[in-house]
Amino acid sequence: MHSFTAKIEIIGVNPFVFVPPDILQAIFTQAGKTKGHIPIKGAINLKEYKQTLVRYQGEWRLYINTTMLKDSPKRIGETVRLTIQFDPESREIKPPADFIQALNKNTAAQAVFDQLPPSRQTEIIRYIAKLKTEEARASNIQRAIRFLLGKERFIGRDKP
């Protein structure tokens, strides 16, 4: 676990901090890569978080969302205490069995789903997997199938 302090900055509407280069290098070594998204965990002002380091406009940034730090967009310029380390734990979200069954029953929807970028597939799976009741999941699985068939909006999108 690495510790540091950093000033919250903003790019667009997104608060973030820069991770010191020596800590960043240690995380790259632990992750075994220097490209793509790198899963991390740690604490900000003693509150635990899980996040992803991303490179944007040539710089690696640790974005600070409101679940990590209350009112983070209003705290630009504040110095925060952080701990950080590579998080090897899988973040894969398994599709619910009833969603897989629905796709298996509708080959046209399955074909569209298979052609979606992995990020869009994950977005759909995450949405369905987080629903609390069987009724909500069943209803939204049908909406997802209609969306994949181009017949309905789903998760704020018009087309798959």
C-alpha positions as CSV (number, residue, x, y, z in Angstrom):
1,M,0.0,0.0,0.0
2,H,1.3,3.4,-1.0
3,S,0.4,6.7,0.7
4,F,0.5,10.2,-0.6
5,T,-1.3,13.6,-0.5
6,A,-2.6,15.3,-3.6
7,K,-4.6,18.4,-4.6
8,I,-7.9,17.7,-6.3
9,E,-8.0,19.1,-9.8
10,I,-10.6,19.0,-12.5
11,I,-10.7,18.2,-16.2
12,G,-14.1,18.9,-17.8
13,V,-16.5,18.1,-15.0
14,N,-14.3,15.3,-13.5
15,P,-12.4,15.8,-10.3
16,F,-9.1,13.8,-10.1
17,V,-5.7,13.6,-8.6
18,F,-2.3,12.8,-10.1
19,V,-0.6,9.8,-8.6
20,P,3.1,10.4,-7.9
21,P,5.3,8.9,-10.6
22,D,7.2,6.5,-8.3
23,I,3.9,5.1,-7.0
24,L,2.5,4.9,-10.5
25,Q,5.5,2.9,-11.6
26,A,5.1,0.5,-8.6
27,I,1.5,0.0,-9.6
28,F,2.5,-0.7,-13.2
29,T,4.9,-3.3,-12.0
30,Q,2.3,-5.0,-9.8
31,A,-0.3,-4.9,-12.6
32,G,2.2,-6.1,-15.2
33,K,1.1,-3.4,-17.6
34,T,1.4,0.3,-18.5
35,K,-1.6,0.5,-20.8
36,G,-5.4,0.2,-20.5
37,H,-7.4,0.5,-17.3
38,I,-5.6,-0.5,-14.1
39,P,-7.8,-1.6,-11.2
40,I,-6.8,-0.2,-7.9
41,K,-8.1,0.1,-4.3
42,G,-7.2,2.2,-1.3
43,A,-8.6,5.0,0.8
44,I,-9.2,8.7,0.5
45,N,-9.3,10.6,3.7
46,L,-9.5,7.2,5.4
47,K,-12.6,6.1,3.4
48,E,-12.0,3.0,1.4
49,Y,-12.6,2.9,-2.4
50,K,-12.2,0.8,-5.5
51,Q,-11.4,2.6,-8.7
52,T,-9.6,2.4,-12.0
53,L,-6.5,4.3,-13.0
54,V,-6.9,5.6,-16.6
55,R,-4.7,7.5,-19.0
56,Y,-6.4,10.5,-20.6
57,Q,-4.7,13.1,-22.7
58,G,-1.4,11.6,-22.1
59,E,-1.6,11.7,-18.2
60,W,-2.6,9.0,-15.7
61,R,-5.3,10.2,-13.4
62,L,-7.2,8.9,-10.4
63,Y,-10.7,10.2,-10.8
64,I,-12.5,11.1,-7.6
65,N,-16.2,10.4,-7.8
66,T,-18.8,11.3,-5.2
67,T,-19.0,7.8,-3.8
68,M,-15.3,8.1,-3.0
69,L,-15.5,11.6,-1.6
70,K,-18.7,13.4,-0.8
71,D,-19.2,16.6,-2.9
72,S,-16.0,15.9,-4.8
73,P,-16.8,18.4,-7.6
74,K,-17.1,21.2,-5.0
75,R,-13.8,20.3,-3.4
76,I,-11.4,21.3,-6.3
77,G,-8.2,22.6,-4.8
78,E,-8.5,20.7,-1.6
79,T,-5.6,18.5,-0.5
80,V,-6.6,14.9,0.3
81,R,-4.8,12.0,1.9
82,L,-4.8,8.8,-0.2
83,T,-3.6,5.2,-0.1
84,I,-3.4,3.2,-3.3
85,Q,-2.5,-0.2,-4.5
86,F,-3.1,-2.5,-7.4
87,D,-6.2,-4.5,-7.0
88,P,-5.9,-8.0,-8.6
89,E,-9.4,-9.0,-7.7
90,S,-11.7,-9.6,-10.7
91,R,-14.2,-7.0,-11.4
92,E,-16.1,-9.1,-14.0
93,I,-19.8,-9.0,-13.5
94,K,-21.4,-12.4,-14.5
95,P,-24.6,-12.1,-16.5
96,P,-27.7,-13.3,-14.7
97,A,-28.8,-16.8,-15.8
98,D,-32.2,-15.5,-16.9
99,F,-30.6,-13.0,-19.2
100,I,-28.4,-15.7,-20.8
101,Q,-31.6,-17.8,-21.2
102,A,-33.4,-14.9,-22.9
103,L,-30.5,-14.4,-25.3
104,N,-30.4,-18.1,-26.0
105,K,-34.1,-18.0,-26.9
106,N,-33.7,-15.1,-29.3
107,T,-30.8,-15.7,-31.8
108,A,-31.3,-12.2,-33.4
109,A,-30.9,-10.5,-30.1
110,Q,-27.9,-12.8,-29.2
111,A,-26.2,-11.9,-32.5
112,V,-26.6,-8.1,-31.9
113,F,-25.4,-8.5,-28.3
114,D,-22.3,-10.5,-29.5
115,Q,-21.4,-7.7,-31.9
116,L,-21.6,-5.0,-29.2
117,P,-18.3,-3.6,-27.9
118,P,-17.3,-5.3,-24.6
119,S,-18.0,-2.0,-22.7
120,R,-21.6,-1.9,-24.0
121,Q,-22.1,-5.6,-23.1
122,T,-20.8,-4.9,-19.6
123,E,-23.1,-1.8,-19.3
124,I,-26.2,-4.0,-20.1
125,I,-25.1,-6.9,-17.8
126,R,-24.2,-4.5,-15.0
127,Y,-27.6,-2.8,-15.2
128,I,-29.5,-6.1,-15.2
129,A,-27.3,-7.7,-12.5
130,K,-27.9,-4.8,-10.0
131,L,-31.7,-4.9,-10.1
132,K,-33.1,-5.9,-6.7
133,T,-36.2,-7.9,-7.5
134,E,-37.0,-10.8,-9.9
135,E,-39.9,-8.8,-11.3
136,A,-37.6,-5.8,-12.2
137,R,-35.0,-8.1,-13.7
138,A,-37.6,-10.0,-15.8
139,S,-39.1,-6.8,-17.1
140,N,-35.7,-5.2,-17.9
141,I,-34.4,-8.4,-19.6
142,Q,-37.4,-8.1,-21.9
143,R,-36.6,-4.4,-22.5
144,A,-33.0,-5.3,-23.2
145,I,-34.0,-7.9,-25.8
146,R,-36.3,-5.4,-27.5
147,F,-33.5,-2.9,-27.4
148,L,-31.1,-5.4,-29.0
149,L,-33.8,-5.9,-31.7
150,G,-33.9,-2.1,-32.3
151,K,-37.5,-1.8,-30.9
152,E,-37.0,0.1,-27.7
153,R,-34.7,2.5,-25.8
154,F,-32.7,0.9,-23.0
155,I,-30.3,2.4,-20.4
156,G,-30.5,5.8,-22.0
157,R,-29.7,4.5,-25.5
158,D,-31.7,4.5,-28.7
159,K,-29.7,1.9,-30.7
160,P,-27.5,-0.9,-29.8
